[in-house]
């Protein structure tokens, strides 16, 4: 992250009531079960943040530091802001000052702000250009979880909680050095951050580290200079002190918790188990002073949204934010527009069977192809040929009619739009069931589906695909299908061993 949007802040948030806690499903749960979990959560209501972006309390035992080695301070110039937006920018800065998220600064460093105009053409968003600071910052080595790993091992789960930590990065305080280096320059002055802003190079790793330690208790966070916990006069008596060794409280490790930055998923096989795990999570949130957003958190559900997916006991479903924007899109008129379309699909490509078969055709297009396809004498002819050529991408067409790649591109584009809407549910892999692999290959790509039988019907667990390398293009069909099988084993070996 180098250019990040800064959320608007309010002086306070709406008060949370017992009924605001989104628990269970009346069609599945009894009133007693819902009341049981709701009151368990309510006992820790000081952790719950209502609607709004007021600054949450600082987390314990963690700070953000920025190490730029021996780099000398660099003060970039302020960027111009159109007169009609200066009043709104002033209001945003006053809001950050009022929330004590920022303060006036005399730092020798300065990174410029960038004002982004919202779609209504009136309101604005505040961004900070940290590209220069990030280029000088030493990368923090810390493992970020793989999203696919977080969505595995859910075949026995019946109950889910999807939680969002309130104003994630803003719970992390800054060292004096980090405040100075991350200072921002605006038309109204120079300011520095009291809390960790969005856009810093190591911000995701810093926040992931505190969540990992809170959830699992074995990733140690050393006390750093500038940590308000470390400044206490009697650290041995402080409950905020981070131990040098993992604390052994006699409790079992809670493996049903998983997190990606500020998104937490809790799973359980029974209602009592989910209540127990929620209680354990709230205990560690209280210990580390981590706040939870009530509006974005769902407790004890059969199905939740997590990391852009719908997760349930049946499997994983794609959850595109704006499906109609993809399915109603006409064929792109430029290379950049095509790249934007493919980028939108990439996150959900694992739900699209034979994705590589169709996407590879679109990736090979160049700007000159779009210029030629958009010529009046070519546009309608290519569209007509694509509509009448059938579904076989490997079919031959007289080169005098049109470039074969253009025909394939239009057919592939239409096919991907057709496939993105009714994406199948990917079932959770069940070790006790026999896996079956179905492979496919053509001249330029390979594809395979890992499947398992449920009620006499084979359902997909995973799709694997890739384009062929130059030295593989001349392989026979059998050799290509073997490559497809190897691709499944490569991506799904942790399921199949």
Number of C-alpha atoms within 10 A of each C-alpha: 14 17 15 17 17 15 15 15 21 16 13 15 15 11 11 17 12 12 11 12 21 18 21 25 16 10 7 11 16 12 12 9 18 20 16 16 22 21 14 16 21 17 11 14 18 13 22 22 24 21 16 18 19 24 22 25 16 19 24 24 21 27 27 24 23 25 16 18 9 7 10 10 14 14 16 14 13 18 14 13 14 9 8 9 14 16 10 16 20 13 12 20 21 14 18 21 17 16 18 15 20 22 17 13 18 12 19 14 21 26 25 21 21 19 20 13 13 10 8 7 8 10 13 17 17 18 19 24 19 23 16 12 23 20 12 16 18 14 14 14 9 12 9 13 13 9 12 8 10 17 17 14 14 22 16 15 18 19 23 26 27 22 23 22 24 29 22 22 23 22 25 27 27 26 22 17 16 22 25 21 24 26 25 27 22 21 15 11 12 20 23 25 26 20 22 26 25 22 21 22 21 20 21 20 17 22 22 21 20 23 25 18 16 20 22 15 17 13 15 16 16 14 18 16 15 18 21 19 21 19 12 13 9 9 13 10 9 12 11 18 17 20 12 10 10 13 10 9 6 6 7 7 10 15 12 18 20 20 22 19 22 17 19 21 24 22 23 23 16 14 20 13 14 23 21 15 20 21 17 16 18 21 14 17 21 17 14 21 20 25 24 24 21 22 18 15 22 21 25 28 22 18 21 20 20 22 18 13 16 16 26 22 17 17 21 23 20 23 17 18 9 9 12 11 12 18 15 9 12 11 14 16 14 18 18 12 12 18 14 13 18 18 12 16 20 14 12 18 22 18 25 22 22 24 27 22 23 23 22 17 22 22 14 10 16 12 12 11 16 17 12 14 22 16 10 9 10 15 14 13 15 21 16 12 19 21 14 9 15 10 13 9 20 11 10 9 13 8 8 7 11 15 16 19 15 23 22 23 23 21 24 22 21 18 15 22 19 13 16 21 16 12 17 18 19 21 21 24 23 16 13 6 11 11 17 15 17 15 22 20 24 17 17 20 25 26 26 24 22 22 22 22 13 10 6 7 8 13 19 23 23 23 25 27 27 20 21 21 10 8 7 15 15 13 13 12 15 11 13 24 20 14 24 26 22 15 20 22 17 11 14 16 11 10 13 13 7
